[in-house]
Amino acid sequence: MSNRTFLPFSLSRLLKKTFEPTPSQRICVLIDLKNPRDIADFKFLEDESLAVQRKAHDVFYQGLKNGVLEELGLKGGEMYAYELTGGSNLDLPDEAFAPDGRQLSFEKDIYPNYDLILCVSTYSATAPLTASAKQHGFRGATLHGVNDIILGSGLSVDYDEVSVEAEKLRQGMTRADSVELDFHLDNGAKHTLKLELGRQEAQKSHGLCRGSEPDVANLPAGEIYYVPVGAEGEFPMKYVDGTLGLMHVTGGRIKNATLIKGDAATIEAHNRKLAGDPVTGELGELGFGTQVLPVSGKDIQDEKIRGTFHIATGRSDHLGGSLTPDRFANKMNATHDDILFSREKTPEVRSSEVRLFRDNKVEILLKDFHPSPYMESLLA
């Protein structure tokens, strides 16, 4: 793998690289809180458990106020809080609150009045902010789960370099017919999932959100991804409580899960959700990391590490897919949830091989979470 140079974190450099902002553009910072009124007089800073929100205040909000606004000629720099959504990429409430106690409306007071919006949150807001950006014309970046490792590595790279590398990989992986993922488990079982890609153009998340077109970058960036058009087979999934289940996929959706090890109640709860709201099992993304980065313990960075891959279930409209929130039986199920596979995240699972089928050829992309010679050759 090529080496990546990490400079000390600079908010100014990140904004310039990502947005190339022009003078007088207005920028703000969003955070999520269980009680968003706790932004009043920055009361939330008293809660030591809110590490991400403190980073939003100390690094981004204070960074803007203490020189970056002036350096880049930007306006605004305000911070607003909204209520914790409770899930990845769920729609945001319209209510927002300001440090002076004012209650505001995203649709009336925030989206129309800012050119650049940074969302530093607990849960990813990429999908809802992308939809709102297209409606209101702003650009933005989502940076959920930010910690010191991410600040010092994934957000301290040259995103022009990241973009060039991502494009090389995209060119070598685009217009594929399908991808097969092999999984070997500790119990000796082997399972394979085949994802149909329909010769679509592969997309890249590369950290650049420049120009006048409304868009939202997910940072840290560095990913090649597809929206599958179909899927068949089986794959393991590790739940939040550590339970390991086997997902049975047909017609592009997880139909049911069976227990491999752990808590049977976790599997039963998932099966009830799949039965009551079948689109929650739809496979809406296949992604591959493109960067050389340290493990951060947060999926937002760790899924961007070259050698890892992830599958996502649920909402896909922000990626160019057709699964929108209105198609879910319960709006609280309208999430987009990444399922990351890596040596650190899923040590119980060994992915023996990831194969790409294109132009009547088979190319090995990954073997045991290492880039293949083919993938490395694309970067030469």
C-alpha positions in Angstrom: 0.0 0.0 0.0 1.1 3.6 -0.7 2.0 5.8 2.3 -0.3 8.6 3.3 0.9 11.8 4.8 -1.0 13.2 7.8 -0.5 16.8 8.5 -1.7 18.4 11.8 -5.5 18.9 11.6 -6.4 22.3 10.0 -10.1 23.3 9.7 -9.1 25.9 7.2 -7.3 23.4 5.0 -10.2 20.9 5.2 -12.8 23.5 4.2 -10.6 24.8 1.3 -9.9 21.2 0.0 -13.5 20.0 0.3 -15.5 23.1 -0.7 -13.2 25.7 -2.3 -15.5 28.2 -0.7 -15.8 31.8 -2.0 -15.8 34.9 0.1 -19.1 35.9 1.8 -20.5 32.4 1.7 -22.4 31.6 4.9 -21.5 28.5 7.0 -22.9 26.8 10.1 -22.4 23.8 12.3 -25.1 21.3 13.4 -25.0 18.9 16.3 -27.6 16.4 17.6 -28.6 16.2 21.3 -31.1 14.1 23.3 -32.4 17.4 24.5 -31.5 20.0 21.8 -32.5 22.9 24.1 -29.3 22.0 26.0 -27.4 24.1 23.4 -28.7 27.1 25.3 -25.6 28.8 26.8 -23.7 25.6 25.6 -25.1 23.7 28.6 -24.4 20.4 26.8 -20.6 21.0 27.4 -21.2 20.0 31.0 -22.0 16.4 29.9 -18.6 14.6 29.5 -20.3 11.8 27.6 -21.0 14.0 24.6 -17.5 13.7 23.1 -18.6 14.2 19.5 -20.6 17.3 20.3 -17.7 18.7 22.2 -15.4 18.2 19.2 -18.1 20.1 17.1 -17.9 23.0 19.6 -14.2 23.1 20.3 -12.8 22.2 16.9 -15.4 23.3 14.3 -17.5 26.1 16.0 -14.6 27.7 17.9 -12.3 27.1 14.9 -14.6 29.1 12.7 -15.0 31.9 15.2 -11.3 32.1 16.1 -9.8 32.9 12.7 -11.1 30.5 10.0 -14.1 32.7 9.1 -11.9 35.7 8.7 -9.1 33.8 6.8 -11.5 32.4 4.2 -13.8 35.4 4.1 -16.8 33.4 5.2 -19.8 34.6 7.1 -21.9 33.2 9.8 -20.3 30.4 11.9 -23.4 29.7 14.0 -24.1 26.5 15.8 -27.5 24.8 16.0 -28.8 21.6 17.7 -31.5 19.2 16.7 -33.0 16.3 18.5 -31.1 13.0 18.3 -32.8 10.9 15.5 -32.0 7.5 17.1 -30.8 5.9 13.9 -28.4 6.2 11.0 -29.7 8.5 8.2 -33.2 9.0 9.6 -34.9 12.2 8.5 -34.1 15.2 10.7 -36.8 17.0 12.6 -37.6 20.5 11.4 -37.0 22.0 14.9 -33.6 23.4 15.7 -32.3 25.4 18.6 -29.7 28.2 18.9 -27.3 28.9 21.8 -29.4 32.0 22.7 -32.4 29.8 23.2 -34.3 30.6 20.0 -36.3 27.8 18.4 -35.8 27.7 14.6 -37.0 25.8 11.6 -34.5 24.0 9.3 -36.8 24.6 6.3 -37.4 28.3 6.9 -34.4 29.6 8.9 -31.4 27.4 8.3 -31.3 25.5 4.9 -32.3 28.6 2.8 -29.8 30.9 4.6 -26.5 28.9 4.4 -24.2 28.0 1.6 -22.2 25.4 3.6 -23.5 23.2 6.4 -21.3 21.0 8.6 -23.1 18.3 10.6 -21.0 16.8 13.4 -23.3 14.3 15.1 -23.8 11.0 16.8 -25.8 9.5 13.9 -25.0 10.0 10.3 -27.2 12.6 8.6 -25.9 12.1 5.0 -29.1 10.9 3.4 -31.5 13.5 4.8 -29.0 16.4 4.3 -28.4 15.3 0.7 -32.1 15.4 0.0 -32.4 18.8 1.6 -29.3 20.2 -0.2 -30.9 19.3 -3.6 -34.1 21.1 -2.5 -32.4 24.2 -1.0 -29.2 24.5 -3.0 -26.5 24.3 -0.2 -23.4 22.1 0.0 -22.4 20.3 3.1 -20.4 17.7 4.9 -21.4 15.0 7.5 -18.8 14.1 10.1 -20.5 11.8 12.5 -18.5 10.1 15.3 -15.5 12.3 15.0 -12.7 11.5 17.4 -9.0 12.5 17.8 -7.8 9.7 15.6 -10.1 10.8 12.8 -9.1 14.4 13.2 -5.4 13.5 13.0 -5.7 11.2 10.0 -8.8 10.8 7.9 -9.5 14.6 8.1 -5.9 15.6 7.8 -5.1 14.2 4.3 -4.9 15.9 0.9 -8.3 15.2 -0.6 -7.0 15.9 -4.1 -4.8 12.9 -3.7 -7.6 10.8 -2.2 -9.8 11.8 -5.2 -7.1 10.7 -7.7 -6.6 7.3 -6.1 -10.3 6.8 -5.8 -10.8 7.5 -9.5 -8.1 5.0 -10.4 -9.8 2.3 -8.4 -13.2 3.3 -9.7 -12.1 3.0 -13.3 -10.9 -0.6 -12.6 -14.1 -1.6 -10.8 -16.8 0.2 -12.8 -19.3 -1.4 -15.2 -19.1 -4.7 -13.3 -21.7 -7.4 -13.8 -21.5 -8.7 -10.2 -19.4 -9.2 -7.1 -19.1 -12.3 -5.0 -18.2 -12.2 -1.3 -16.9 -15.3 0.4 -17.1 -15.6 4.2 -15.3 -18.2 6.4 -16.4 -18.5 10.0 -14.6 -19.7 13.1 -17.0 -22.7 13.1 -15.6 -23.8 9.7 -18.7 -22.9 7.7 -18.4 -21.0 4.4 -21.0 -18.7 3.0 -21.2 -16.7 -0.2 -23.2 -13.6 -1.2 -23.5 -12.6 -4.8 -24.5 -9.0 -5.5 -25.8 -8.1 -9.0 -24.5 -4.7 -10.2 -26.0 -4.5 -13.7 -22.9 -3.0 -15.3 -23.6 0.3 -13.5 -21.1 3.1 -13.2 -19.3 2.7 -9.9 -19.4 5.8 -7.7 -16.8 7.3 -5.5 -16.8 9.1 -2.2 -13.6 11.3 -2.4 -14.0 14.2 -0.1 -14.5 16.9 -2.8 -17.7 18.9 -2.8 -16.8 21.8 -5.0 -18.6 24.0 -7.5 -22.2 25.3 -7.4 -24.0 22.0 -7.5 -25.8 21.1 -4.2 -24.1 18.1 -2.7 -23.1 16.6 0.7 -19.7 15.0 1.3 -19.4 12.2 3.9 -16.1 12.7 5.7 -13.7 11.1 6.1 -14.0 10.0 2.5 -12.3 7.4 0.4 -14.7 4.7 -1.0 -15.9 3.1 -4.2 -19.5 2.0 -4.0 -22.5 0.6 -5.9 -26.2 0.3 -5.4 -26.9 -3.4 -6.0 -29.7 -4.3 -8.4 -30.1 -7.8 -6.9 -28.5 -10.2 -4.4 -28.6 -13.9 -3.5 -26.9 -16.0 -0.9 -25.9 -15.7 2.7 -23.6 -13.5 4.8 -22.8 -13.1 8.5 -23.7 -10.0 10.5 -22.4 -8.9 13.8 -25.0 -7.1 15.9 -24.3 -4.3 18.3 -24.5 -6.7 21.3 -21.9 -9.0 19.7 -24.4 -11.6 18.6 -23.5 -13.2 15.3 -26.3 -14.0 12.8 -26.5 -15.5 9.3 -28.5 -13.3 6.9 -30.4 -15.3 4.2 -30.7 -13.1 1.1 -33.0 -13.6 -1.9 -34.4 -11.1 -4.4 -32.0 -8.4 -3.2 -33.2 -8.5 0.4 -32.5 -10.2 3.7 -35.5 -12.5 4.2 -34.6 -13.8 7.6 -31.7 -14.3 10.0 -30.6 -17.4 11.9 -28.4 -17.5 15.0 -24.7 -18.4 14.7 -23.8 -17.5 18.3 -24.9 -15.1 20.9 -28.4 -14.0 22.0 -31.3 -15.7 20.3 -33.6 -12.8 21.3 -31.5 -10.4 19.1 -32.2 -12.6 16.1 -35.9 -12.9 16.9 -36.2 -9.1 17.2 -34.5 -8.7 13.8 -36.8 -11.3 12.2 -39.9 -9.5 13.6 -38.6 -6.3 12.0 -38.0 -8.0 8.7 -41.4 -9.5 8.7 -43.2 -6.3 9.6 -41.2 -4.0 7.3 -39.6 -6.0 4.6 -37.7 -3.2 2.9 -35.5 -2.9 6.0 -33.7 -5.9 4.6 -33.0 -4.5 1.2 -29.3 -4.4 0.3 -28.7 -0.8 -0.7 -25.0 -0.5 -1.0 -21.7 -2.4 -1.5 -18.7 -0.3 -0.7 -14.9 -0.7 -0.7 -12.4 1.4 1.2 -9.7 3.2 -0.8 -7.4 4.9 1.8 -4.5 3.9 3.9 -5.6 5.0 7.4 -5.3 4.0 11.0 -8.2 2.1 12.7 -10.2 4.7 14.6 -12.9 2.5 16.2 -15.5 4.4 14.3 -17.0 2.9 11.1 -17.2 6.3 9.4 -13.3 6.1 9.0 -12.7 2.4 9.3 -14.9 1.6 6.3 -12.7 3.9 4.2 -9.5 1.8 4.9 -8.3 -0.1 1.8 -8.8 -3.8 2.3 -12.2 -3.4 4.1 -15.6 -3.7 2.5 -19.2 -3.0 3.7 -22.7 -3.9 2.8 -25.6 -1.6 3.8 -29.2 -2.2 4.3 -32.1 0.2 3.9 -32.4 3.7 2.5 -30.5 4.2 -0.7 -31.9 7.4 -2.3 -28.8 9.5 -1.3 -26.6 7.0 -3.3 -28.7 7.1 -6.4 -31.0 4.2 -5.3 -34.7 4.1 -5.3 -35.5 3.2 -1.6 -36.9 6.4 -0.1 -38.2 6.9 3.5 -41.8 6.8 2.4 -41.5 3.1 1.3 -40.9 2.0 4.9 -43.9 0.8 7.0 -42.4 2.6 10.0 -40.6 5.9 9.5 -38.2 5.0 12.4 -37.0 2.0 10.2 -36.0 4.3 7.3 -32.3 4.0 8.2 -29.2 3.3 6.0 -27.0 1.0 8.1 -23.5 0.0 7.1 -22.3 -3.5 7.9 -18.5 -3.3 8.0 -16.2 -6.3 7.5 -12.6 -5.9 8.6 -10.0 -7.7 10.6 -10.7 -5.5 13.6 -14.5 -5.1 13.4 -15.3 -8.8 12.6 -12.5 -11.0 13.8 -15.0 -13.9 13.9 -15.4 -13.6 10.2 -12.6 -14.3 7.6 -13.5 -13.2 4.1 -11.4 -15.5 2.0 -12.0 -13.8 -1.3 -13.9 -10.9 -3.0 -14.3 -11.4 -6.7 -15.5 -8.9 -9.4 -17.0 -10.2 -12.6 -16.7 -7.9 -15.6 -16.3 -8.3 -19.4 -16.2 -12.1 -19.1 -13.3 -11.9 -16.7 -13.0 -12.5 -13.0 -10.7 -10.2 -10.9 -9.9 -10.9 -7.3 -10.3 -7.6 -5.4 -9.5 -8.6 -1.8 -8.2 -11.7 -0.1 -8.4 -12.0 3.7 -9.0 -8.2 4.0 -5.9 -7.4 2.0 -5.9 -5.6 -1.4 -5.2 -8.0 -4.2 -2.4 -7.5 -6.8 -5.1 -6.4 -9.2 -6.4 -3.7 -6.9 -2.8 -2.5 -6.1 -2.0 -2.5 -9.9 -4.8 0.0 -10.5 -3.0 2.5 -8.3 0.3 2.1 -10.1 
